[in-house]
Amino acid sequence: MSTTAKTIAIDKLDPRFKAEVALKPGGANIRKCYACGTCTAGCPVFQVESGYNPRKLIRMILLGMRKDVLSSKSIWLCQRCAVCSANCPQDVDFSNIMMALRDMAVAEGFAP
C-alpha cells in the first residue's frame, strides 16, 4: 500500500481558521478533537467513498489549512446524517461544522 505525502507549507496556513470555525453553530468543540477516528468509522459516506475522511478534515481545520478545506470536494459529500456527531466522545458537532464550511466556501468563492 503506497501513501502519498503532501508537504504543508507553514506560510500558507491560516491560524485563525479554527477560531472562525469554532464561532460557527456547532463549532464550539472543534479544538477538543483528538483524532480518535470515531467520526470516520461510523460515517456511511466513508463506507462508499474512501477519499472522504471526517477525521482528516478536522485535522486540516485545526492546522489552518483554510484553502485546502474550503476548496475540497469532500465538504460537499457529507449527508449530515449526524452519526459522526452522535458518536464523538468529545462532542464535536461535525455535521454542523460541515454546514459552516459549506457556507464559508460559498462566501469565499470556493463553491463548485
Secondary structure, 3 states (H helix, E strand, C coil): CCCCCCCCCHHHCCCCHHHHHHHCCCCCCHHHCCCCCHHHHHCHHHHHCCCCCHHHHHHHHHHCCHHHHHCCHHHHCCCCCCHHHHHCCCCCCHHHHHHHHHHHHHHCCCCC
